[in-house]
Amino acid sequence: MPLAERWALDRLRRLGIVDNRLTHTVPEVLFIHRHDRTAAPVAAALLAAYTRGRVNVASAGQAPAHGVDAMAVRVMAGSTRVRPLPSR
């Protein structure tokens, strides 16, 4: 799904929840990091891949940078499988 379409659908869904026309259908997780450039987007991408739509995931920052760090993009592009951490 194109990014613009995903953002539009997400925005419409959130407006429906705020206006009490829709209910929360799945849990929501927001990862926050100061610049929303590396840690939060990577964490959000990993959780989104692991949960496969069972959780709505987003990332945000107090002072967002312009775009995601190039190294984070390369790391995520090289990650073909997402596996849960082993239990202790």
C-alpha positions in Angstrom: 0.0 0.0 0.0 1.5 3.4 -0.9 2.6 5.5 2.0 0.2 8.4 1.2 -2.7 6.0 1.1 -1.7 4.4 4.4 -1.4 7.8 6.1 -4.8 8.9 4.7 -6.5 5.7 5.9 -4.9 6.0 9.3 -5.9 9.6 9.7 -9.5 8.9 8.7 -9.6 6.0 11.2 -8.3 8.2 14.0 -10.8 10.9 13.2 -13.6 8.3 13.4 -12.3 7.2 16.8 -12.1 10.8 18.1 -15.7 11.5 16.9 -16.9 8.3 18.6 -18.0 6.8 15.2 -15.4 4.0 15.4 -14.0 1.9 18.2 -10.4 0.8 18.7 -10.2 -2.6 17.0 -6.6 -3.4 17.7 -4.1 -2.2 20.3 -2.0 0.9 19.5 1.7 1.4 20.2 3.6 4.7 19.8 7.4 4.7 20.0 8.8 8.1 20.9 12.4 9.2 20.5 13.7 12.7 20.6 14.4 13.1 16.9 12.4 10.2 15.5 15.2 9.4 13.2 16.7 6.0 14.2 15.5 4.1 17.3 11.7 4.8 17.2 11.2 4.1 13.4 13.2 0.9 13.7 11.3 -0.3 16.7 8.0 0.6 15.0 9.0 -1.2 11.8 10.1 -4.3 13.8 6.9 -4.5 15.8 4.7 -3.9 12.8 6.5 -6.7 10.9 6.3 -9.0 13.9 2.6 -8.4 14.7 1.4 -8.4 11.0 -1.4 -6.0 11.5 -2.6 -7.1 14.9 -1.2 -3.9 16.4 -1.3 -0.3 15.0 2.3 1.0 15.3 3.6 4.5 14.9 6.7 6.5 15.8 7.1 10.2 16.8 9.6 12.6 18.1 9.7 15.8 20.2 11.9 17.5 17.6 11.6 15.4 14.5 14.5 15.2 12.1 14.1 15.3 8.3 13.7 11.7 7.3 15.0 8.4 8.8 18.7 7.8 9.3 20.2 6.1 6.2 21.9 3.4 8.4 18.6 2.5 9.9 17.0 2.1 6.5 19.9 -0.2 5.4 19.6 -2.3 8.5 15.8 -2.6 8.1 16.2 -3.4 4.3 18.6 -6.2 5.2 16.2 -7.7 7.8 14.3 -10.3 5.9 12.8 -12.1 8.9 11.6 -10.8 12.3 11.9 -13.3 15.1 10.9 -12.9 18.7 13.6 -12.7 21.3 14.3 -16.1 23.1 12.7 -16.4 26.5 15.0 -16.6 29.4 
